Amino acid sequence: MKKLLFISAAAVLLAVQADNTFAGARNPSNRGLDYVVGSSDLADWSFGVYADQWTRNLRLDGSRATTRVKNIRYMALLGYDVLPQVNAYLTAGQNATKFGYDDYEDAKWAGGAGLQFNLIDVEIADPGLLEDKLRLDAALEGLYSQSEYRGETLSWSELYADLTLGLVNDAFGFSFLAPESIALFTGPFYLGLFGSDFDGPGENQYALGWTVGGEIFVTKRVSLHGRYNFADDNGFTAGVNVRF
């Protein structure tokens, strides 16, 4: 605390000295009246970036044999809490696909929308130095993706859903370097691929598997997350999320 007060006092003295020395661009104000949008107006919004990848054996249009398709995306999302328990978001970015032994084709765009549901939140330890919670969450997402394949553009839709049970450990004041909290989660997931460019189901156009992941809250507003999906063919997701 003393160190924090010392740093704050030094910053104030430097700001006063700079103001008396020269005139420059106006510094950001700490008064809410000086901003068009207050922090309370952004409290329900969130922003994130992430990458995800999946691999499937699919039957392309007009082919009797299946082709091993590997897909990777780099996406950004913007979310809004429509209810305290429900977050709705839009996502968009680039999509690159590899067919068989070919190299990755030129990137195309991908976009969609999703919902995240906070179903149950139960404390399993008394508040203190360490506090544990059990959480049950659900997610539903729809995406539209495009990819180039031998000079032609393929398109398809994806439907993803999961139900995860998580353990959250809140380390209040445990260490200056420790994160705010750490969450581990696991549960079943479903991924379906739909599109006229996929002629027939192939081997696993529809995947039902198990996901395992975690999330580290570096601060109360910034978190790092990752998950690994176990199915006939595996996939992963990793990214950063910021709550305003």
N, C-alpha and C positions, 0 to 999 in steps of 0.2 A: 504493500500500500504506500509506504514512504517513497519507494522508487517511482511509483506511478505519479504521486503528487509532485515529485521533483521534476519529472519529465514534462508534466503539464505546465508547471510554473515556468520552466525554461522555454517552452513553446510560446507561451503568452508574451514573455519578455522579448523574444526574437520578433514576434509579430508586431509589437509596439515599436521596437527599434526600426524595423523595416518601413513602417508607416510614416515615421518621422524622417526617414532618410530620402525616400524617392517615391514617386507616384507611378503605379503600374496598373496591371489588370486587377479588377475588383476580386478580392478573395471570396470564396464561398462563405455565405453567412450561416450562422447556427440558429437563426430565428426562422421559425416556420412561416412567418408572414412574408418572407422574402422569396418563397418558392411557389411556383405555379401549382405543383402537385406535392402534397404532403406525404410523409411516410405512411400515415394511416390509410391513405388512398391506394397504396401499393401492397398492403399487408397480405392480400389474398392472391397475389401474383407470384409466379415462379418461372425461372428460365433455366434451361439446361442444354448441354451438348453431350452426345454419346455416339458410340460405334457399336454395331452389332453384326454378327456373322452367323450364317447357317449353311449346312450342306445337305443336299437331298439327291436321291436318284430319281430323275423325272423322265417321262416320255414326252419328247417334244412333238409338236404338231407334224403329222405325216410320217413319224418314225415308229417302227415296231420295237426297236431296242431302247433301253433306258440310257440316259446320259447323266453322269455325275455333275451336278450343278452346285457351285460354291458361290455364295452371295455375301457381299459385305457392304454396309451402309455407314455413312457419316452424316449425322442428323443433328438438328437443333429443335428444341421444343419450347413452347410458351404455354404455361398452365394457369388456370384460375380456379379457386375454390368456390364452386357454385353453392356448396353447402359445407359446413364444418367437416363432414365426413366424406365429401366427394370432390375430387379434383378432376376437372376436364381440361384437356390440352390438345393443341395442334402441333404437328411435327412435320418437318420438311428437310430435305437435304439431297445428297448424291448417292447413287446406287451403282455398284460395279459388280459384274458377274463373270465367272469363269466356267466355261463349258468343257467338260472332259479334260484333255491334256492341253487345250489351247491356253494362251495367255488371257489375262483379264481384258475384257472388251472396254471400249470407251465408256466413261461414266454417264449415266442418265439420271433423271430426277426421280425422287420418291417423296410421297407425302401422305398424310393421314391424320387421324384423330383418335383419342382414347379417353378412357375414364379409369380413375383409381379410387377404390373404395376402402375406407378405414372402418372395418366391421366391429372389432372388439379390441379393447385396451384394458388389460387387467394388471394391477400391481401384484407382484409376488414377493416383495420385500419391503420393509418399512423404509421411508425416506431417511437418508443418512449419507454417509460417505459414498456408498455405492447403492444404486437403486435399480432393481430389475423389473421389467415389464414383459408380459406376453401380449403379442398383437396378432390379430388375424386380418389380413388384407386380401383384396381381390383386384384384378386388373383386366381390362378389356380394350383391345386396340385393333383398328382396321387401317390397312395401308394399301396404297396403290403404287406399284413400282414399274419401271421400265428398264430394259437393258438392250444393248446391241448384240446381235448374233449373226456373224458372217454378212454384215452389211444390212441386215434387217433389224427392225425394232420389235422386240417382244415386250408384252405387257401382261401383268397379272395382279391379282389382289391377294392380300394376306389377312387372316383373322387370327389374332393371338389372345389367349385368355389364361389366367393362372389364379390359384388360390394358395396363399402362403401363410405359414405360421412362423412368427418371428420372436426372438428373444432380444430385448433391448437393455443394454447396460448403460446407465447414466452415471458418469464419473464426476460428480459435482466437486470441484476444487481438489480433485485427487492429485493433480500435478499441473504446473504451469504449462508443460508441454503436452499434456494428455488431451485427447479430443473431448468434445462435449459428451458424446455418447457413441457407442458401437452397437450395431444391430446385425444379427445373423438370422437368416430366414431360409425356409425350404418348403416345398409343396409341389403339387402336380401342375402341369401346363399343357396347353393344346395349341398347335400351330397348323393352320390349314392354308393351302395355296390353291387359288382358283383363277382360271383364265383359259381363253380359247386357244392360246399358244401351247398349252399343255394338253396333249391329246391322250386322254385316259389317265388313270391315277398313278401310273408308274409304280415304284416300289413303296415310296413313302411321301406321297403328296400331302398326306395328312399325318401329323406326328402327335402322339400322346406320350409324354415323358415326365421327367422329374427335374425341378430346378433347385439349385443351391446357390446362395449368394450372401452378400453382406453390404453394409453401408456404414461409412465412418463420417460422423458429423464433426468436421474440423472446427466449425463454430456453430452457433445456433442456426445460422442461415446458409452455410455452405457445407455440402456433403459430397463425398466420393462414393460411388456405388459400382458394384459388379456382380454378375451372376453367370453361372454355367448351366446350360440346359442339357440334360442327359436323355437321349432318345436313341433310335436306331442309328442316327447320325447326330453328332453333338453340335452345339452352338454356344455363343457367349454374347454378353452385353456388358459394356463398361462406360462410365461417364461421370459428369460433374453436374450438380444441381444447385441453384441459388434461389433462396426465398427472399423476397423483398420486404 
